[in-house]
Amino acid sequence: MKKFKMVFLLLSVLFFLSLPSNIWAHGKEGHKSLKKEKKREHWAAPVEEIKRVNPVEKTLRSIQNGKKLFLNNCSGCHGLTARGDGPDAEFLEPTPTDLKAMAGHHSDGDQAWKITNGKDPMPAWGDMFSENQVWDIVNFIQSLKKNH
């Protein structure tokens, strides 16, 4: 029995020593601050791309084409309503952006560049979609703007 207690004590000490140092330094708050550190950093396209003008008119047809492309290719991560809550979202870090909330807050050029080039974990869609298809998706996303 004495040997069991000694092994248990040794394993306990090893376990506590293996914890991240910020938990020791900050207690429970250390864990919370770790989550804050993982806060999504702002992702912006290069300035010249942000200023790029959308060559595809925002027609109902363009928006519908963009919606179809979005639902078939993007909704797994961004969700059916573009809220960043698709079935694959829980497995991604950082989690997908709530595009509905972002609609109207980023330029068309910024969004087109992000769709085309991607950023881990989001894939680059430039080889999958034509330039017009990218702009159709942008038109769909922008149509989600609350006051639209």
DAHUKA-V945071 format. One record per residue. SS is DSSP state (hx for helix, st for strand, lp for the rest). Layout:
ss=SS
ss=SS
//
This chain:
ss=lp
ss=hx
ss=hx
ss=hx
ss=hx
ss=hx
ss=hx
ss=hx
ss=hx
ss=hx
ss=hx
ss=hx
ss=hx
ss=hx
ss=hx
ss=hx
ss=hx
ss=lp
ss=lp
ss=lp
ss=hx
ss=hx
ss=hx
ss=hx
ss=hx
ss=hx
ss=lp
ss=hx
ss=hx
ss=hx
ss=hx
ss=hx
ss=hx
ss=hx
ss=hx
ss=hx
ss=hx
ss=lp
ss=lp
ss=lp
ss=lp
ss=lp
ss=lp
ss=lp
ss=lp
ss=lp
ss=hx
ss=hx
ss=hx
ss=hx
ss=lp
ss=lp
ss=lp
ss=lp
ss=lp
ss=lp
ss=lp
ss=lp
ss=lp
ss=hx
ss=hx
ss=hx
ss=hx
ss=hx
ss=hx
ss=hx
ss=hx
ss=hx
ss=hx
ss=hx
ss=hx
ss=hx
ss=hx
ss=lp
ss=hx
ss=hx
ss=hx
ss=hx
ss=lp
ss=lp
ss=lp
ss=lp
ss=lp
ss=lp
ss=lp
ss=lp
ss=lp
ss=lp
ss=hx
ss=hx
ss=hx
ss=lp
ss=lp
ss=lp
ss=lp
ss=lp
ss=lp
ss=lp
ss=hx
ss=hx
ss=hx
ss=hx
ss=lp
ss=lp
ss=lp
ss=lp
ss=lp
ss=hx
ss=hx
ss=hx
ss=hx
ss=hx
ss=hx
ss=hx
ss=hx
ss=hx
ss=hx
ss=lp
ss=st
ss=lp
ss=lp
ss=st
ss=lp
ss=lp
ss=lp
ss=lp
ss=lp
ss=lp
ss=lp
ss=lp
ss=hx
ss=hx
ss=hx
ss=hx
ss=hx
ss=hx
ss=hx
ss=hx
ss=hx
ss=hx
ss=hx
ss=hx
ss=hx
ss=lp
ss=lp
ss=lp
ss=lp
ss=lp
//
